[in-house]
Amino acid sequence: MTLRSRLAATAAVILAVALGAVGIVLSQSVHEALLDPIDQRLSELGRQFTGSSARPQPPVRPTPPSSSTSSDSPRPEGRDLATFRFVDGELDARFASGFESDPDPVPVVSASIASGMEERSWRLVDLSAADGSVNYRAVVVVTSGSGFDFGGGATEAIDPEARVVHVFASPLDTVEATVDRLRLAAFAAACVALIAGALLTWWTVRRALAPVERTVETVARIGDGALDLRVPAPERPEEMRLLGSSINSMLDRLEGARAAEVAAQGALSQFLADASHELRTPVAAVAGHAELLSSGALDDETAGRSLGRIRSETARMQRLVDDLLILASHDTGHRRPHRTVNLSGVVTDAVEDANAIDRDRGYTARIEDGVRVSGDEAQLAQVVANLLANVRAHTPAGTATVVSLSLDGDAAVLTVADDGPGIPANAQARLFERFFRSSAGGGAGLGLAIVATLVEEHGGDVRCVPSDRGTVIEVRIPLDDPR
């Protein structure tokens, strides 16, 4: 069963219970309202028979009792009360209510009905006909037989000490018929109200859940791969707005994660392709020279050159593998422990090494003393070395390079600026990507990618600063003790 059907059924059950309770209370109230004047009339009879010295005047006047008048037949003009009289426990007179041609079934009454009642007292009781067809409301009155006029204007000869019990019973057929008609009408109205209420509830729930159904359909399509879809988020009701907004936020994150995954897979594929390409050349060179050497057909000079090529290509492969290991270590989240490093000393040593290695270019150092950062000294040394190696690889001889280290707020700023040919503007955005090369020059295109990776591990950033002449690379690393 759907939620809509369950809600409609629940509302119908609640409505049915409410209508049933209203019907019961209404019918009971009407029954009591119709019974109240009858009780008042019977109570007045009881008070007349027990509370006054005058002779009481009952509403019905049966013929004085005799062997021929004790009958269930009413008078021709009809009676609205059935009457009984018991003298010392014996039935003395009985008259049925109704018309002579159609008397009502008399209620079942015996002298025991007045058990426990004192003389000159009365009470109301409920009676029924023997066949249960008619119910009665009756007053039972206990008096003495002294000077009692039961009708006809003559005082009956009843022993003054006799215990006399009078029963006046009013049939309730009219009351019950009225209540039954009311119940039938109320039942019919309740059925109509129940059907109308159930249909209205079903329609209201359907309208209220329409956004939910649209959301379910959209989510199902999203589950089939349409991540660009979004669920509706109407302003009303508030719950649907919150639900739609939450789902859409989740979908945005999922779409972003999927895009990142696709990009990562593409980058990995490209990385593997580039790595394979970079390794293919030195491997082929080593294999070729090894095959020549194994043939034994080379003279000593040629064999020496082949051995030299094998050594140089092997060293090239070793550097490439080392670079790949650095990047792989970063990708797996492995981090070396950091400690306080004198960055001023690291940069000074790197510049001295560059001047010793490359005498065709001039490296000028402008280094502020005492710059300390938190990091790994070997990795920071590799950052500076790779930046200077990039200058050697992509600038002509005689290029002047200035290496600066200064403080800027809570960061150390390392700048390597050369006056070489510079880097094309369209290549600067990809300068720190893996295997990217802005020119057809040598190298695997990993040097600056390693710089960016190691700087990121130290919480810093690196960028290519626009310059009118040459290339300027700026590295910012947080200080160990900001000042």
Buried (B, 14 or more C-beta within 10 A) or exposed (E): EEEBEEBBBEBBEEBBEBBBEBBEEBBEEBBEEBBEEBBEBBBEBBBBBBEEEEEBEBBBBBBBBEEEEBEEEBEEEBBBBBBBBBBBEEBBBBBBBBBEEEBBBBBEBEBEBBEEBEEEBBBEBEBBBEEEEBBBBBBBBBBBBEEBBBBEEEEBEBEEEBBBBBBBBBBBBEBBEBBEEBBEEBBEEBEEBBEEBBEEBBEEBBEBBBBBEBBEEBBEEBEEEEBEBBBBBEEEEEEBBEBBEEBBEEBEEEBEEEEEEEEEEEEEEEBEEBBEEBBEEBBEBBEBBBEBBEEEEBEEEEBEEBBEBBEEBBEBBEBBEEBBEBBEBBEEEEEEEBEEBBBBBBBBEBBEBBBEEBEEBEBEBEBBEEBBBBBBBEBBBBBBBBBBBBBBEBBEEEBBBBBBBEBEEEBBBBBBBBBBBBBEEEBBEEBBBBBBBBEEEEBBBBBBBBBBBBBEBBBBEBBBEEEEEBBBBBBBBBBBEEE
